[in-house]
Structures are given as C-alpha cells and as structure tokens.
Amino acid sequence: MEKLSLQFHARRDEVAQLVAQWVRELGLWLAYETLTPAYSNVLVAQGQLSGDLELPDSVNRIVLSLYPINMDAAGPFGLTKNNPDALRILLGNESGATLGESVLQAMTDDQQSLSEWRKIRRHMMSSFRKGVRVVNSATGVSDTVGNHYFSSGAKDLFGGGVRMAGLTDLLSYELD
C-alpha cells in the first residue's frame, strides 16, 4: 500500500478551482463531507462538472475518485473506508483572521489511482510555493519546514495579517 500526502495553505476558492480542473480533466467523482457538528456527505460530481465549483464553509473534506464513490457512510470514516483508493483533501478553516492548514492524502494499491494522485500532487507542488517556518505558540520554538506548500492567495492573506494556523491551535506558520 502506497501513501502520499501534502500539507499546504490555500484559500478555499483556490482549492475549489483546482478540484474543478481535476474533475473535468480526469473525469473524477467528487464528494463533500461535513465532519462537525453532525456528519453528512453529498455527491457533487459523477465524472463531469458544469460551471464553477464552490466549497461551502461547512465542508471539511473533499473526496475524489476515479471510480464511483460509495456514499454509504454513517460517520466520518465511512467514505474513507468504503472508497480506499480515493484522494482526500482535509480543508483548513478560513475566516477573516485565520487560514487553517489543509492536507491532501491518499493510500492505495490501485496503480491507476496512485498514478493520477501523484500527478495531482506534483501539479499542486509546482503551482504552489514552499518555504515556511512553524511556530509553537506555547513554547515559542520555531523551525523551518521544507515541504510545506502555500498558494499565492495564502501568501496575500499572510501579508495582510491573517494567521496561518496549523492542524492544532498551538501551531502557526510564517510564510516566506
């Protein structure tokens, strides 16, 4: 089983544009998941997409698949369990004061899926920038993180004073 992941900061509208492009180019299936306060999911695209894609604020995770998505899920691990070859994007929260960290991840033995997910990851890496420092707000300790990426929109927000939050509230990122 092969794994791939990518940690990044990007505005939700930028992620939506990328996802829409991938659905159109690769004929992907697309689902949204809301994890809290109550779990729900919705199938958004079945290999094609017309018009722009918008990510409602309630959406916490995006699921992309080369194959029809099994939507039978009663809780937050259902779509992951039922669609093991899917690519998932956990979305960071976005507000006027904070942009949360997002994570792209997949773990699959399906070679066709793995090949496409690697292309998507490479596309993100080439269109985003890297070079950040992570800061622990409790201890003040900071360190350079070489493989954390950010979009131009995230850089603009950071330049305007928006905090780049980590997966926990203790962590913040400073973009170069």
C-alpha positions in Angstrom: 0.0 0.0 0.0 1.5 3.3 -1.0 0.8 6.6 0.7 1.2 10.2 -0.4 0.4 13.4 1.3 0.9 17.1 1.0 0.4 19.8 3.7 -0.4 23.2 2.5 -2.2 26.5 3.0 -4.6 27.8 0.3 -7.8 29.7 0.2 -10.9 27.6 -0.3 -11.7 29.2 -3.6 -8.2 28.3 -4.9 -8.8 24.7 -3.8 -12.2 24.7 -5.5 -10.6 25.9 -8.8 -8.0 23.1 -8.7 -10.6 20.4 -7.8 -12.9 21.5 -10.6 -10.0 21.4 -13.1 -9.1 17.8 -12.0 -12.7 16.6 -12.2 -13.0 18.0 -15.7 -9.7 16.8 -17.0 -9.7 13.3 -15.3 -13.4 12.6 -15.2 -13.3 12.2 -11.4 -16.1 11.5 -9.0 -16.4 14.2 -6.3 -18.0 14.2 -2.8 -18.0 16.6 0.1 -18.0 15.7 3.7 -19.1 17.8 6.7 -17.4 16.3 9.8 -18.8 18.6 12.6 -21.1 19.4 14.3 -23.0 16.5 12.6 -21.6 14.2 9.9 -23.0 14.4 6.4 -21.9 13.8 2.9 -23.1 14.7 -0.6 -22.1 13.5 -4.1 -21.2 16.6 -6.1 -19.9 15.2 -9.5 -20.0 11.9 -11.3 -17.1 12.3 -13.7 -18.2 15.7 -15.0 -18.8 19.2 -13.7 -20.6 22.1 -15.3 -20.0 25.6 -14.1 -17.9 26.8 -11.2 -17.3 24.8 -8.1 -17.9 26.4 -4.7 -16.9 24.9 -1.3 -19.5 25.8 1.3 -18.0 26.8 4.7 -19.5 23.6 6.2 -17.4 21.3 4.0 -14.4 19.9 5.9 -13.2 17.2 3.5 -13.2 16.6 -0.3 -13.2 13.1 -1.7 -12.0 12.4 -5.3 -12.1 9.1 -7.0 -11.5 7.6 -10.5 -14.4 5.2 -9.6 -18.0 5.7 -8.5 -18.0 6.8 -4.9 -19.8 4.5 -2.4 -21.7 7.1 -0.4 -22.9 4.7 2.3 -21.3 6.3 5.4 -22.8 6.9 8.8 -19.7 8.6 10.3 -16.5 10.5 9.4 -14.6 7.3 8.4 -17.2 5.8 6.2 -16.3 7.3 2.9 -12.6 6.7 3.6 -13.3 3.0 4.5 -15.7 2.5 1.6 -13.5 4.2 -1.0 -10.0 3.2 -0.1 -8.5 4.3 -3.5 -9.8 7.8 -3.2 -7.8 11.0 -2.8 -8.9 13.1 0.2 -8.3 16.8 1.0 -8.9 17.8 4.6 -9.7 21.6 4.3 -8.4 24.1 6.8 -10.9 26.6 8.2 -10.9 30.1 6.6 -12.0 33.2 8.4 -11.1 36.9 8.3 -8.4 36.3 10.9 -7.2 32.7 10.2 -6.4 30.3 7.4 -6.1 26.7 8.6 -3.7 24.1 7.3 -5.0 21.7 4.7 -3.8 18.2 3.9 -4.0 16.2 0.6 -3.7 12.5 1.2 -4.2 9.1 -0.3 -3.2 5.5 0.5 -3.9 2.9 -2.2 -2.6 -0.2 -4.0 -4.6 0.7 -7.1 -1.9 1.7 -9.6 -4.2 3.8 -11.8 -5.4 5.9 -8.9 -1.9 6.2 -7.5 -0.6 7.5 -10.8 -3.3 10.2 -11.1 -2.9 11.2 -7.4 0.8 11.6 -7.9 0.1 13.9 -10.9 -2.3 16.0 -8.9 0.3 16.2 -6.0 3.0 17.3 -8.5 0.7 19.8 -10.0 0.0 21.4 -6.6 3.7 21.4 -5.7 4.6 23.1 -9.0 1.8 25.7 -8.8 2.3 26.5 -5.1 5.4 27.9 -3.3 7.3 26.4 -0.4 9.3 27.8 2.5 7.7 28.3 5.8 8.6 28.4 9.5 6.3 26.7 12.0 6.0 28.3 15.4 4.7 26.6 18.6 2.8 29.4 20.4 3.1 27.7 23.8 6.9 27.4 23.8 7.9 30.0 21.2 10.1 27.4 19.5 10.2 27.7 15.7 11.7 25.7 12.9 11.9 25.8 9.1 9.7 23.3 7.3 10.9 22.5 3.8 8.0 20.5 2.4 5.0 22.7 3.4 3.4 24.5 0.5 1.3 27.6 0.1 -0.7 29.3 -2.6 -0.4 32.9 -3.8 -3.7 33.6 -2.1 -2.4 32.3 1.2 0.7 34.5 0.8 -1.5 37.5 0.2 -3.6 36.8 3.3 -0.5 36.3 5.4 0.9 39.6 4.1 -2.4 41.2 5.2 -2.0 39.9 8.8 -4.1 36.7 8.6 -2.7 33.9 10.8 -1.7 30.7 9.1 -2.9 28.1 11.6 -1.6 24.6 11.9 -3.7 21.4 12.5 -3.7 22.3 16.2 -4.2 25.8 17.6 -0.7 25.7 19.1 1.0 25.9 15.7 1.2 28.8 13.3 3.1 29.1 10.1 5.1 32.1 8.8 5.3 32.1 5.0 8.5 33.2 3.2 
